[in-house]
Every structure is written in C-alpha cells, then in structure tokens.
Amino acid sequence: MRILVCGTNRMCHDRLRDEGHELVLFVPRGRAVREDAVGRYAHVVILDDSAGTDLWAEVAESLHRRTPFAAVAAFNEHTYPVVRAISERLNIPTTVDLDLFKRVLDKAGMREVLDREAIPNCRYAFARGRQEVLGAIEKIGLPCIVKPVDTEASLGVSHIRTAEDTEAALRRVGPYHLERGVVVEEFMDGEEYSVEGISVGNRHHLIAVTRKFTEPDTFVSRGHVVPAPLAPDEHDTVTEFVTRVLDAFGFHDCPSHTEVMLTSRGPRIIEMHNRVAGDAIMDLVRLSTGVDLYDLIARQSIGEDISPLLPEEIVHERSAAVWYAAPSGPPAQTLLEVRGVEEVRDLPHIDTVTLLREPGSPQCTVTQNFDRSGYVIAVGDSPAQALTRAREATAKLRFVYTWSAPRPRRGAQAGGDEVR
C-alpha cells in the first residue's frame, strides 16, 4: 500500500514500513532530520514551516496523479489540519478527526466541555490581554497556573505562587500568547499521572497509567515510570475517570494521552490529546506490558482492525522508567562533549541512552521539554527500582561545555564547565 505520512513520530512510520508499505513523507522544514533523506521513504517533501494547508494539498495532489495514495496518516497534532485537507482534496481515507483535535487542543474549550458534561473540573478563567489576564489571576486566586490556550511541551506554562511571581510568569507566557488568550487555572496540588490508551470505535482500551515527574516552576518533564505505583482503588478511580472523559469528548478510532492530577478531591484533567504520549512513554509501556502502541496506531491509521491484536488483560511483567538530563545555562556556552555514555549503556538494567544535543549545539536555558539534552531508559522489578536506576544512570552523564568569552589575555586559556 502506498501511504502519505505527514509530520514526525517516525516510530510509527517504521512500523508501517516493516509491514511492507511504501511511504511518502511530508514534513515541515523545522521538523526534518538528516535521516529522512537516506532511503527510508520513496519520496520526501519538505516545505517551509509557514506553508499553508492549501500548498501541502496541492503538492499531494500532484504526486497522487502520478501514483495514487491509498491513505494519508499523521501521528502528531501539528499536521492534523494538513492531513484533513489532503484527505478531502484527494478523496482518500484518514483516521484524523479534526473536530476532536480542536476540542482537545483549545484548553479553555476543553474546560467548558468538562463543565457542560458535569465532569469534576478545576476553577479556571479565559482572558485575553494583559489587564484581563491580571483580572483573571485575581479572580482565580493564588497559587494559580497561567498557560497559553494551544501550545505543547509546556511552552509558556507558568506557576504563580505569590503576587511577586506575576511579572516573571507573564514574561514567560510572552506578549504573543497574552494577546491571543490564556487560561488561568487554580493550582491543583497532588500527584501527576497520564493514561495511555487507544480507542477502537467508541470502546476505550486503557493500556497503562504513567507516573509523571515535572519541574515545579516550568512544568518541564524530568521523568516517567510505568506502571504508576498506585493502589488498586486509586488505579480504578483514575481509569474510570479517564474513560468518562474520553466518552464525553467523543474519542474514537485513535490513541489518547490524558494527563491527570490526582488531588485530595479526586482526579482532575490537566490536558488531553488524541495522539500517543511523547517523552519515550510508549517505550516504557512496551517494555512493561509488551504492548507496542506505535504498531497499533500505525495499523489503525490505515484502516486495519486492531481489535484482535489487543490483549484481553494488561499484565505488567516488569517496570520501566525514563529520566531526562536537563542541564541549564546561558546560550553563549557550547556543548563540547558528553562523557559517560558508553559506561551507562553497558549497565545491565539500561535499555536506552539517547542524546538529544550534538557537540557544537548551544547550551539551553531549560524552559520547555524541547530544551532537554538526553535521557536514559531503565527497567526494574518495581517502579521504584526502575526509577532509581534511570535517575542514577542519567546522573553519570557529564555534559561538558565551553563558552564564548572575550579574547583571553596572553598566557590565559579558555576553559570549560561540566554540567549534568
């Protein structure tokens, strides 16, 4: 089958290719990687990040006239509108539901749906412009969270604990998002989880619950573990709540990644997506349960019935955890090398060591998930053991930086910093 795939999540592309399908890749310039051009795809089309859906659809139509596509698929949200436009212009199938995507993307609209369906929610307010946002903060009260309505990877999300934090938080959100509109939410105290699922028709199969660990101020994710160390009654409370939410939003024939805060009042939605989780969570699910969600959603995206592939009961044979290295510093510093990589890879309980930054790349001030530098995946007999192994292994990675400084005086030498 000849399939047009749009965007990233190349693990799903690999699964389709393993099944013998021919793939043509459409990818925005900012998300292309060198490996795309070395024969993995029959064709690769790269357009500027600002290219509109009409241009993508026109290019797809031109290729379709020469050799027709049987389906068009996408596995991350930023290309859903493009996929829908291509599907309609070429009259070829896709499983992307753009209306569902819009319902879950808009964080203010999502809160409104929860209220309308009488699902326990947090206090929130939508505001646009600096003065309205300040009024919303006063209305909701401190502490609170301010977040743009439709960003990803914790971009612009800010935690305001006291009035003195307000200005710094609004700078983090940025004037662009303040004018477009933000959601101000009450701060929900508790432990954070996500539920990884896939819906077949309107039936929701919840494969795993993940315990999440984030930075308290920036909400950048630092680590995850599967299965979440929950008591049976807590696990049931979370999964029953998420099933109710998925029903309310009309999830069907797609994956789901639902982030939940388990508070003293019960579970509350943080945000939700009609896509799989990022941050290597799908690898943790596979290592723990044996269920390959990348394979399932890849097959589902081209119309296969995946029901026979789903286990009747989810069994966690072991635990798996990921921990991220996130050295933070001024962009004037440049990554020289990463030490300890082979030492960590040789540890018997380590599954994966991945570096996200190459030597020569600038140091990042870590304010969003995309700013992290690498991660380690470890397995264990329990969630606590897997998590400890992942954290300890990540701590063995040494990120060595050099910095750009004024020309040294005669006899002086430029130096380097070693940062974990």
C-alpha positions in Angstrom: 0.0 0.0 0.0 1.3 3.5 -0.9 0.8 5.8 2.1 1.3 9.5 2.5 2.6 10.2 6.1 2.7 13.8 7.4 4.9 15.0 10.1 7.0 13.2 12.6 6.6 10.3 15.1 8.8 8.2 12.8 8.5 5.2 15.1 5.0 4.7 13.6 6.5 5.2 10.1 8.9 2.4 10.8 6.1 0.1 11.8 4.3 0.7 8.6 7.5 0.2 6.6 8.0 -3.1 8.4 4.6 -4.2 7.2 5.8 -3.7 3.6 4.0 -0.4 2.9 5.6 2.3 0.7 5.8 5.7 2.4 6.0 9.2 1.1 6.9 11.8 3.8 5.6 15.3 4.0 7.4 17.2 6.8 7.8 20.9 7.6 11.4 22.2 7.3 11.8 22.8 11.1 11.0 19.1 11.8 13.0 17.4 9.1 16.1 15.4 10.1 19.0 14.2 8.0 18.0 10.6 8.2 14.8 11.4 6.2 16.9 11.7 3.1 18.7 8.3 3.1 16.2 6.0 1.6 13.6 5.3 4.3 10.9 6.9 2.1 10.0 6.7 -1.5 9.9 10.5 -1.6 10.4 13.2 0.9 8.7 16.6 0.5 9.9 19.5 2.7 8.1 22.8 2.7 8.7 25.9 4.8 7.2 25.9 8.2 4.9 28.7 7.2 3.4 26.8 4.2 -0.4 26.7 4.4 -2.6 23.6 4.1 -3.6 24.5 0.5 0.0 24.3 -0.7 0.6 21.0 1.0 -2.7 19.7 -0.5 -1.6 20.9 -4.0 1.7 19.1 -3.8 0.0 15.9 -2.6 -2.5 16.1 -5.4 0.3 16.4 -8.0 2.0 13.3 -6.6 -1.3 11.5 -6.3 -2.0 12.0 -10.0 1.3 10.2 -10.9 1.0 7.3 -8.4 -2.1 7.3 -6.2 -2.0 7.1 -2.4 -4.2 4.6 -0.6 -4.4 6.6 2.6 -2.9 9.7 4.4 -1.8 9.4 8.0 -0.4 11.5 10.8 0.7 10.8 14.3 1.2 14.2 15.9 -1.1 17.1 16.2 0.7 19.9 14.3 -0.1 18.1 10.9 -3.7 17.1 11.6 -5.2 20.1 9.6 -2.9 19.3 6.7 -3.9 15.7 6.7 -7.6 16.5 6.8 -7.2 18.9 3.9 -5.3 16.3 1.8 -7.8 13.6 2.6 -10.7 15.8 1.4 -9.0 17.0 -1.7 -7.7 13.6 -2.8 -10.8 11.7 -1.5 -8.6 9.2 0.3 -9.2 7.9 3.8 -7.6 9.1 7.1 -8.5 8.4 10.7 -7.7 12.0 11.7 -10.7 13.6 13.3 -10.1 17.4 13.1 -13.2 18.3 15.2 -12.0 16.1 18.1 -8.5 17.6 17.7 -9.9 21.1 18.0 -12.0 20.2 21.1 -8.9 18.9 23.0 -6.4 21.5 21.7 -8.2 24.5 23.0 -7.5 24.4 26.7 -10.3 26.8 27.5 -12.8 25.0 25.3 -11.7 21.7 27.0 -12.6 23.1 30.4 -16.0 24.2 29.0 -16.8 20.7 27.8 -15.9 19.3 31.2 -18.3 21.7 32.8 -21.0 21.0 30.3 -20.7 17.3 30.9 -20.7 17.7 34.7 -17.2 16.2 35.0 -15.2 17.3 38.0 -13.1 20.2 36.9 -10.8 22.9 38.3 -11.6 26.6 38.6 -10.5 28.5 35.5 -10.9 31.6 33.5 -10.1 32.6 29.9 -8.5 36.0 29.4 -7.0 38.0 26.5 -4.6 40.9 27.0 -2.6 41.9 30.0 -5.3 43.6 32.0 -7.8 40.8 31.5 -5.2 38.3 32.5 -4.4 40.2 35.7 -8.1 40.3 36.5 -8.4 36.5 35.9 -5.5 35.9 38.2 -7.2 37.9 40.9 -10.4 36.1 40.3 -8.9 32.6 40.5 -6.6 33.4 43.3 -3.1 32.3 44.2 -1.4 30.0 43.7 -2.5 29.5 40.1 -1.3 28.3 36.7 -1.3 30.5 33.5 -1.0 28.7 30.2 -1.4 29.5 26.5 -4.5 28.0 25.0 -2.9 25.8 22.4 0.9 25.2 22.9 2.8 22.0 23.5 5.8 20.7 25.5 5.0 23.1 28.5 5.8 26.1 26.4 4.8 29.3 28.2 3.1 27.5 31.1 3.8 29.4 34.4 3.2 28.8 38.0 2.3 31.9 40.1 2.8 31.3 43.8 2.7 34.8 45.1 2.0 38.2 43.7 5.7 38.8 43.3 5.9 36.0 40.8 3.3 37.6 38.5 5.5 39.7 36.3 8.1 36.9 35.7 5.2 34.5 34.9 3.7 36.8 32.3 7.1 37.3 30.7 7.4 33.6 30.4 3.9 33.4 28.8 5.0 36.1 26.4 3.1 39.0 24.8 2.1 37.0 21.7 0.2 34.4 23.8 -1.2 37.1 26.2 -2.8 38.8 23.3 -4.1 35.6 21.7 -5.5 34.4 25.1 -4.5 32.3 28.0 -6.2 30.1 30.6 -5.8 30.9 34.2 -6.3 27.7 36.4 -6.3 27.1 40.0 -3.2 25.3 41.2 -4.1 21.6 41.7 -2.0 20.0 44.4 -1.4 16.3 44.1 0.5 13.7 42.1 0.6 13.8 38.3 -0.3 10.8 36.1 -1.1 10.2 32.4 -3.2 7.4 31.0 -2.2 5.9 27.7 -5.0 4.4 25.6 -6.3 3.5 22.2 -10.0 3.6 21.2 -11.4 1.1 18.7 -14.7 2.5 17.5 -16.0 4.1 20.7 -14.5 1.5 23.0 -11.5 2.8 25.0 -8.7 0.4 25.8 -6.5 1.9 28.6 -3.2 0.2 28.3 -1.1 1.8 31.1 -1.0 4.6 33.8 2.2 6.5 33.9 3.5 8.4 37.0 5.0 11.7 35.8 7.6 13.9 37.4 7.9 17.6 36.4 9.8 20.7 37.5 7.6 22.7 39.9 8.1 26.1 38.2 8.4 25.4 34.5 6.5 22.0 34.4 9.2 20.6 32.2 9.0 16.8 32.4 12.0 15.2 34.0 10.9 11.6 34.2 8.2 8.9 34.0 7.6 5.4 35.2 5.3 2.6 34.1 3.3 1.2 35.8 2.4 4.1 38.1 2.7 3.0 41.7 -1.0 3.3 42.6 -3.1 1.3 45.0 -5.8 -0.8 43.1 -8.6 1.5 44.2 -6.6 4.6 43.1 -5.9 3.0 39.7 -9.6 2.2 39.2 -10.5 5.8 40.2 -8.1 7.3 37.7 -9.0 4.9 34.8 -12.8 5.2 35.4 -12.5 9.0 35.4 -10.5 9.0 32.1 -12.9 6.6 30.4 -15.7 9.0 31.3 -13.7 11.9 29.9 -13.0 10.1 26.6 -16.7 9.3 26.2 -17.6 12.9 26.8 -15.2 14.2 24.2 -16.1 11.6 21.6 -12.8 9.8 21.2 -13.0 7.1 18.6 -10.5 5.1 16.4 -7.5 6.9 17.7 -4.9 6.9 20.5 -5.3 9.0 23.6 -2.8 10.6 26.1 -4.7 12.0 29.1 -2.8 13.9 31.8 -4.4 13.8 35.2 -3.7 15.3 38.6 -4.8 13.0 41.5 -5.9 15.5 44.1 -7.4 15.1 47.5 -10.8 15.8 45.8 -10.2 13.1 43.2 -8.7 13.1 39.7 -8.8 16.3 37.6 -7.8 16.8 34.0 -4.6 18.7 33.3 -4.8 18.3 29.5 -5.6 15.6 26.9 -4.6 14.7 23.4 -5.8 12.5 20.5 -2.3 11.2 19.9 0.2 9.0 21.8 2.4 10.3 24.5 5.8 11.6 23.8 8.8 11.6 26.1 9.6 7.9 25.5 6.4 6.8 27.4 5.4 4.5 24.6 8.8 2.7 25.0 8.1 2.3 28.8 4.6 0.9 28.0 6.1 -1.7 25.6 8.9 -2.7 28.0 6.4 -3.1 30.9 3.4 -4.7 29.1 4.7 -5.9 25.8 2.0 -3.8 24.0 3.5 -1.8 21.1 1.2 1.2 20.8 3.3 2.6 17.9 2.4 -0.6 15.9 -1.2 -0.5 16.9 -1.8 3.2 15.9 0.2 2.8 12.7 -2.0 -0.1 11.7 -5.2 1.7 12.8 -4.2 4.8 10.8 -4.6 2.9 7.5 -7.9 1.3 8.4 -6.8 -2.0 9.9 -9.0 -3.5 12.6 -6.6 -3.8 15.6 -9.1 -5.5 17.9 -7.6 -9.0 17.5 -4.1 -7.5 18.4 -5.2 -6.1 21.8 -4.6 -8.3 24.8 -7.7 -9.3 26.9 -5.8 -8.4 30.1 -2.9 -6.0 30.6 -0.1 -7.6 32.5 3.0 -5.6 33.7 5.8 -8.1 33.5 8.3 -5.5 34.8 8.6 -1.8 35.4 10.3 0.8 33.1 11.4 4.4 33.7 12.9 7.2 31.8 14.8 10.1 33.3 15.9 13.2 31.4 19.2 15.2 31.6 18.4 18.9 31.5 21.5 21.0 32.2 20.5 24.6 32.0 22.7 27.6 31.3 23.4 30.6 29.1 23.2 30.0 25.3 26.7 31.5 25.0 28.0 28.2 26.1 28.5 25.4 23.6 28.4 21.6 24.1 31.9 20.2 23.7 31.2 16.5 24.5 29.2 14.2 26.6 31.1 11.8 28.9 30.0 8.6 30.4 27.7 7.5 27.6 29.3 4.1 27.0 29.6 3.4 30.7 25.9 3.9 31.1 25.0 1.9 28.0 27.0 -1.1 29.5 24.9 -1.2 32.7 22.8 -4.4 32.6 19.5 -2.8 33.5 19.7 0.0 30.9 17.6 -0.3 27.8 18.3 3.0 26.0 20.7 6.0 26.2 19.7 8.8 23.9 21.4 12.2 23.4 19.2 15.0 22.2 22.0 17.5 21.6 25.1 17.1 19.5 28.5 18.6 20.2 28.6 22.2 18.9 25.0 22.9 19.9 24.4 25.9 22.2 23.5 25.4 25.8 19.9 25.9 26.7 18.1 27.7 29.5 15.6 24.9 30.1 12.1 26.4 29.9 10.3 23.7 27.9 10.6 20.0 27.1 12.4 20.7 23.8 15.3 22.2 25.8 16.4 18.9 27.4 19.7 17.3 26.5 19.2 13.5 26.7 17.6 10.6 28.5 18.1 7.1 29.9 15.5 4.3 30.0 16.0 1.6 32.7 14.0 -1.4 33.7 13.4 -3.0 37.1 11.4 -5.3 39.2 9.3 -2.5 40.7 8.5 1.1 39.7 10.8 2.4 42.5 13.7 0.3 41.3 13.3 1.2 37.6 13.1 4.9 38.5 16.1 4.8 40.8 18.2 3.1 38.1 17.1 5.6 35.4 17.9 8.6 37.7 21.3 7.2 38.8 22.3 6.4 35.3 21.4 9.8 34.0 23.5 11.4 36.7 26.5 9.6 35.3 26.2 11.5 32.0 28.5 14.6 32.0 27.8 17.4 29.6 30.9 19.4 29.1 30.6 22.9 27.8 32.9 25.6 26.5 31.9 29.3 26.5 32.5 32.2 24.2 34.3 34.9 26.1 36.4 37.9 25.2 39.8 37.0 23.7 41.9 35.8 26.6 44.9 37.8 27.7 48.3 36.4 26.7 49.1 33.4 28.7 45.4 32.8 29.6 43.3 29.9 28.3 39.6 29.5 27.7 38.0 27.0 30.0 35.1 24.6 30.2 32.3 23.8 32.5 31.0 20.3 33.3 27.3 20.2 33.9 25.0 17.3 34.5 
